[in-house]
C-alpha cells in the first residue's frame, strides 16, 4: 500500500498545453523496506505521450510503500499503479 505522503505525478506542461490525456500504468518492484527498486511502464491508454510516461516514472521511483507481509515478515512485492492525466477540470 502506498504511503499517503507520496506525491502525485505532475502533469507535464507540454502535454497539458497540447491537450494530451490518457492513463499510464506503472509496474513497481517494492523492496521489503518499502522502497521502489525498479519501475517500468506496462500499459497506456488515450494519447501516447512519452512526457506522461516520464512524469510517472520520475515520481513513482521516489515513492515509499507499506511493505507486503508474509508470515509476519516484510517481503518484496510487485504492484501496478494507474495514473490518469485528464485536462478537464484542471
Secondary structure as UniProt FT lines:
FT   TURN            4..5
FT   HELIX           13..17
FT   TURN            18..19
FT   STRAND          22..30
FT   TURN            32..33
FT   STRAND          35..46
FT   HELIX           50..60
FT   TURN            61..62
FT   STRAND          64..65
FT   STRAND          68..70
FT   TURN            71..72
FT   STRAND          73..75
FT   STRAND          77..85
FT   TURN            88..89
//
